[in-house]
């Protein structure tokens, strides 16, 4: 059985009814007017593909875990050999949790507002005493890159390349700053879950949310996709490079080149896209399709999630 996908009339198998078909085409990727790592702006072509209409939710991830018994990186005790020199008392399962500050702080020191919390994971987003009751339709968080790859394999899907992700996020609009146009809040309407106020100490919540929001709480873009901007950052398949690439980085050279200079742990990094609910006008204006961020593959946080794609004929 199949059903219309709600976009161009193509038929989608029921198991993928939450996906949208993105027709192939050419587009202008990157930006010359924002952060240096978004340059150069250039024209790329992508083949058609399917992409999930919203980030993977807690409910969907729970089904994967129930069927497979999978344990995420955040739930697994780190191996001492992977982190030479780390104090034994720090080799405990956990994840990074955002802590709002009480006043303005130096925005060059993100360690001030991030805590590595023992016992924080996708089921316990703020620490071992928290839970996801009532958050089944919120995006799953505290997933490292390996966790997203495992979910995608279970679902028979893939993670998007950076180019696929950005093309989908633009929703068919050419050269616009945001996924909906050139105004952040057209007519005063909030189009994505971001931070209003002064980061990291005052989120006014004018968009209705502080923290993650249920997927689909904000308008879809021109391709029928929700939350491509804000809510949670999303993992892609590509290894990080300062000049964004056009294909998934799959070779050892790309992996090695993605490691941050002077990183004693030498952990490779992947590209994140889309920004999150922590992106604010005074810090991290990355709530745009062209924006990108490097993130270590072994590290999960309370504001990073993912969505999957399928390529070829379904």
Beta strands, then each sheet from edge to edge (+ up, - down):
strand 1: 2-4
strand 2: 11-13
strand 3: 19-22
strand 4: 25-29
strand 5: 42-46
strand 6: 49-52
strand 7: 94-98
strand 8: 114-118
strand 9: 158-159
strand 10: 197-198
strand 11: 202-203
strand 12: 233-239
strand 13: 269-273
strand 14: 292-296
strand 15: 304-305
strand 16: 308-311
sheet 1: 1+ 2-
sheet 2: 3+ 6- 16+ 9-
sheet 3: 4+ 5-
sheet 4: 7+ 8-
sheet 5: 10+ 11-
sheet 6: 14+ 13- 12+ 15+
end
